[in-house]
Amino acid sequence: MNKPIRQSHLFDCISNVLQSRNAKARPFNSEAKTQTELIKKSRPATNREELILVVEDHAINQQVALLLLRDLGFEAHVAENGRVAVEILSRTPYSLVFMDMQMPEMCGTEACRVIRKKETGTGRHVPIIAMTAHALEGSRESCLAAGMDDYLSKPIEAEALEAIINKWLPKSSAGSAEMASKLKLTEKSEFRIDLDTLAERYGKINVADFVKLFLEKTPGQISEITAASNEKDQQSLLKMVHGLKGVCATVFAYKMRDICKTIEEAARSGDWKLTAELLEILKEEFRNIEDYLHNALI
């Protein structure tokens, strides 16, 4: 198949594959599927770390979406309806959601409203792209009013899909050094640890105890945060990095505090590649603090 891929050509290929399957193969039956079977995984992503959820009830449309996304380098999962999508999103962070509008059990509009309600107060907002064959005037506006972020007409063309993904998930090739320059650092971040303020706040006699405790406990905390990142455990990671951010603020480790804040933002958005890069910066900053404190307190 030559690129750019046209949907009509893709449908022909899929039809040929389906027709060549053994007649004894189990037919698609959505009613007979268990909840775990409602999640279908595409082939592994080739060059993108972001995870995408496709909410679509039609089997052929599901496969079209997965094939197009795989061709663009993404790993994607499928949910058969809005109810399943809400359940999946409650336990797995996705970077982008494509939502069909008309589905059984729970339509796309209702699912989006439930998702947005669950996001309230969490600081998280997953981009949701409406997919609909109803290319009528006002359709886009009604989707946006329901809480969706953008609109994609069906049948989906590869070029349109790529354009909307580039809009909401722009490629990032930034390494740790470049990422460091993009951190949201405050004007006080030049201090490794502000020992003068630490002494003023808690008393000079207590500075050594604060520093010792910080140096003893922090490596373990960073290791636990890294493990949560590797497992894509968003809830645990956010809880632990928030705790470390508070500790850094307590000892006036301004740069570490700001790095932790940026890690929180990356994890909430489901950008695990960025989270991992920021964790490397956090580890490097802690090593710098260790060296600084050793020289400052000897």
Secondary structure as the mmCIF struct_conf table of DSSP 4:
data_model
#
loop_
_struct_conf.conf_type_id
_struct_conf.id
_struct_conf.beg_label_comp_id
_struct_conf.beg_label_asym_id
_struct_conf.beg_label_seq_id
_struct_conf.end_label_comp_id
_struct_conf.end_label_asym_id
_struct_conf.end_label_seq_id
HELX_LH_PP_P HELX_LH_PP_P1 ASN A 2 ASN A 2
BEND BEND1 LYS A 3 PRO A 4
HELX_LH_PP_P HELX_LH_PP_P2 ILE A 5 ARG A 6
HELX_RH_AL_P HELX_RH_AL_P1 GLN A 7 SER A 20
BEND BEND2 ARG A 21 ARG A 21
TURN_TY1_P TURN_TY1_P1 ALA A 23 LYS A 24
BEND BEND3 ALA A 25 ALA A 25
HELX_LH_PP_P HELX_LH_PP_P3 ARG A 26 PHE A 28
HELX_RH_3T_P HELX_RH_3T_P1 SER A 30 ALA A 32
TURN_TY1_P TURN_TY1_P2 GLN A 35 GLN A 35
HELX_RH_3T_P HELX_RH_3T_P2 THR A 36 LEU A 38
STRN STRN1 LYS A 40 LYS A 41
BEND BEND4 ARG A 43 ARG A 43
HELX_LH_PP_P HELX_LH_PP_P4 PRO A 44 ALA A 45
BEND BEND5 THR A 46 ASN A 47
STRN STRN2 LEU A 51 VAL A 55
HELX_RH_AL_P HELX_RH_AL_P2 ALA A 59 ASP A 71
TURN_TY1_P TURN_TY1_P3 LEU A 72 GLY A 73
STRN STRN3 GLU A 75 ALA A 79
BEND BEND6 GLU A 80 ASN A 81
HELX_RH_AL_P HELX_RH_AL_P3 GLY A 82 LEU A 89
TURN_TY1_P TURN_TY1_P4 SER A 90 ARG A 91
BEND BEND7 THR A 92 THR A 92
BEND BEND8 SER A 95 SER A 95
STRN STRN4 LEU A 96 ASP A 100
BEND BEND9 MET A 101 GLN A 102
BEND BEND10 PRO A 104 MET A 106
HELX_RH_AL_P HELX_RH_AL_P4 GLY A 108 GLU A 119
TURN_TY1_P TURN_TY1_P5 THR A 120 GLY A 123
STRN STRN5 ILE A 128 THR A 132
BEND BEND11 ALA A 133 ALA A 133
TURN_TY1_P TURN_TY1_P6 GLU A 137 GLY A 138
HELX_RH_AL_P HELX_RH_AL_P5 SER A 139 ALA A 145
TURN_TY1_P TURN_TY1_P7 ALA A 146 GLY A 147
STRN STRN6 ASP A 150 SER A 153
BEND BEND12 LYS A 154 PRO A 155
HELX_LH_PP_P HELX_LH_PP_P5 ILE A 156 GLU A 157
HELX_RH_AL_P HELX_RH_AL_P6 ALA A 158 TRP A 168
BEND BEND13 LEU A 169 LEU A 169
HELX_RH_AL_P HELX_RH_AL_P7 SER A 176 LYS A 182
BEND BEND14 LEU A 183 LEU A 183
TURN_TY1_P TURN_TY1_P8 GLU A 187 GLU A 190
BEND BEND15 ARG A 192 ILE A 193
HELX_RH_AL_P HELX_RH_AL_P8 LEU A 195 TYR A 202
HELX_RH_AL_P HELX_RH_AL_P9 LYS A 204 ASN A 230
TURN_TY1_P TURN_TY1_P9 GLU A 231 LYS A 232
HELX_RH_AL_P HELX_RH_AL_P10 GLN A 234 THR A 250
TURN_TY1_P TURN_TY1_P10 VAL A 251 PHE A 252
HELX_RH_AL_P HELX_RH_AL_P11 TYR A 254 ARG A 268
TURN_TY1_P TURN_TY1_P11 SER A 269 GLY A 270
HELX_RH_AL_P HELX_RH_AL_P12 TRP A 272 LEU A 297
#
